[in-house]
Amino acid sequence: MTQAISDDQFNAKTDEGITLTDFWAPWCGPCRMQSPIVDELAEEMDDVEFYKMNVDDEPKTAQSFGIMSIPTLLIKKDGEVVEKLVGYHDKARLTEILNQYK
């Protein structure tokens, strides 16, 4: 399941294991295309935690990572950023990327 998180929760939630955070906004068309794919992966991958951050409501974390375009997917392993993916990515590509870090 994909969880919505806030700026205040980000570090604590993404400090352990493999995490993918989807930075998005409701007005963003590509974000609306990316979101169902992230949700599908969250249902299929038990060993990855999936989060979403609305950049309009929670701008601090996006700014701290220099996120200027959305959707941006930030993948962390044990608290370290290992991938920063900008734009739409299909399910097969995201699965391939996430499997690298298992």
N, C-alpha and C positions, 0 to 999 in steps of 0.2 A: 504494500500500500504506500502511496506517495503522501507525505505529510507536508503541510504548509508550515514553514518556520519563520521566525522573526530574526532581525539583526542580533538581538540579545541571545538567542538560542544557537546561532550558527556555529560558533566555535565548539561549544560543548557537544552538539549533535554530530559534528563532522570530524572529531579528533581521533576516532578509533575505527578501524576496519576500512572498508571501501564504501565511499559515499558518492552519490551523484546529486548535485543541486542544479535544478532548472531555474534560471533567472528569466522571468517573463513579465508580461503586462497584458491586461485584458484587451487592450486596443490593438495588439500586435498580431497580425494575420499568421506569419510563420510560427509564432508561439502557439497559436491554436492548432496548428498542424502537428507541432512537436509534442504537445502535451499528452495526447492519447498514446503515443509511442512510449513515452516515459512511464505512463501508467501501466501499460502492458508489461514492460520490463519489470516493473516493481512487483507485479503479480507472479512473474516467472522466476525471478532471481532472489532466492532467500538469503544469499550471502552478500548482498549489496543493499545499503539503505538509500532510499530515494526521497529527496526533498524538493520543494518548490518555494521560491521567494518572489513575491510580487515587487518589482523594482520601484513601482510608484509608492507603495506603502512602506517598503523597507529599503531605502536607498543606500544606507551606510555600508553594508557589506558589498554591494555591487561596486560602489565607488572605491572601496579599499582594494578590490581586485582589478581595478581599471576596466570594468565592464562598460563598454560604450554602445554596444549593439546587442539586441536580443532577438531570438533566444540565444543565451549562452549557457552551456552546460559545463559545470565545474566538477571535475572528478578528483577526489582526494583519497589517498591511501595513508592510513594512520596519521592523519592531520596534515600531510604534505600534498600540495596540488601536483597532480601528475598529468592532467590534461585540462585544457581550456578550449572548448569547442564552440565556435561562433556560427550561428545560422542553423538551418534545419539539417538533421542527420537521420537517415533511415534506421529502422530497427536492426537490420543485419550489421550495419557498420557500428552502431552503439554496442551491440552484443560482442562483436569482435574486440572492440576497444576495452570494454569492461573485463572480458575474459583474460586479457593480458595481465591484469593486476591481481588475479586470484591466486 
